Amino acid sequence: MALKDPIHEGQLDVLRWIGDGCPDGRWDGHTYKTVANALASRRLVTVSKKGGGWRAELLPAGSFYLEHGDYPDGHWGRKHRGSRGGVTKTPDLSSSVGPDPRSQPAPRTPKPTPTATKRSPSGLTPTRQLLADLASAGGVLERSSRDDKVKYSTLAAAINRHGMAPDGQHVAAYSGARYGEWIILLVSVSEWQTEAPSEVMARERIGRWHPVVAEILSAGRLDGIGKEHRRRAAVLLHCLATEAAARGIQVELVKQVEGRDY
């Protein structure tokens, strides 16, 4: 799904909820925050965590979408840098005396275009080309920077910084086993990233523990930790396991050796 595509029904439900003022008791879990981030990338809402509390508000374009079912005209038009909506003055060409050439600044040499903005043969910028390649490959790519000299970590960071990935997802880029090899993944944003770790730690109740952490708790594997710190250890393991799973890393329970406590 491209940013300019119509939002799907699940996103529309969250958009209506934000338009209603975000009333409590509407959602289970925190998936709605990920959806809200996707709506923010489409410039329909704003999302903030000022004062430690999560907050979302409808933008004028979001109100327009709720009323008309589409983006307002010119929503995706690029704004020129430095434009403030003022009146542009037309230079006075009535004088026949031209400016003194000596008073004119010397022409500047154009700076090289950054890697992230150079266009590929398809006409797409490298960031959008990478997203297109990820979509075609099912969300997993293996590339070698030895051949194309592309900085995949830089492209991934740019995509994530500008919210370009579809539906609130993000791009993860990992170096491979050999020099110059890269593994690039399109993954869902996990709870660890949609909420500050301090907020997760302070939560009174975890709705659904990661299966491995649930097994650790049921087996009493954390009983050797003082009771006052046991829950904190469990929440830390839950956050780490959830983030690992979101990055495509398999999480398994290490079998305990009989007769040993470690």
Order of alpha helices (4+ residues) and beta strands (2+ residues): alpha-alpha-beta-beta-alpha-alpha-beta-alpha-alpha-beta-beta-alpha-alpha-alpha-alpha
